[in-house]
């Protein structure tokens, strides 16, 4: 919400009034609420994750407000503001969804394959005082990984992948401010939740077991340092021809 406000200021400064109207609709809609003590409503997103947020927006950062609420003390207020600001989910509010995700996240094998694409090489043509750009296309072969054992052009190399999880605990520093402490990467959110009771929405990543690092999908076309987009053609990165 804070980001949106900043953007709105910018948009208003630019005179983008129509855009502003489009952007705010839906987000600023609030529910009528008769509860007069401090409370937080349950909010659920489309993947089934739950957060308790002390707001009345019908929709908030991809989460839909539910009527269900919990009463909070003034002491809780600071913590719930912090959970909101850092996009943290309480594991206890999301046990079933987490277990389901962990069960689905089984180790898997990936297969390396080759693919070829046509790399555009820009050519600037000079004709008297004017110039224009055309492209020639050079075939280039790259490699990536797939879970499809029947993919075309497999190289015969495989790698085993697994999932690793990160959860968090919140402590206070010497000034009484909250500090977010990530867990070491582990295999089970539920087993470590007493010590690390929070997660963020992206609480797991895929690890390549062969060299125990993040499974990267190298050699993607967009990672090619020689790849040049049409709009970034300059005299320096193109061939230059005089007609
Ligand atoms: Zn309410």
Boltz pocket constraint, residues with backbone or C-beta under 6 A from the ligand:
constraints:
  - pocket:
      binder: B
      contacts: [[A, 33], [A, 34], [A, 35], [A, 39], [A, 41], [A, 55], [A, 56], [A, 69]]
      max_distance: 6.0
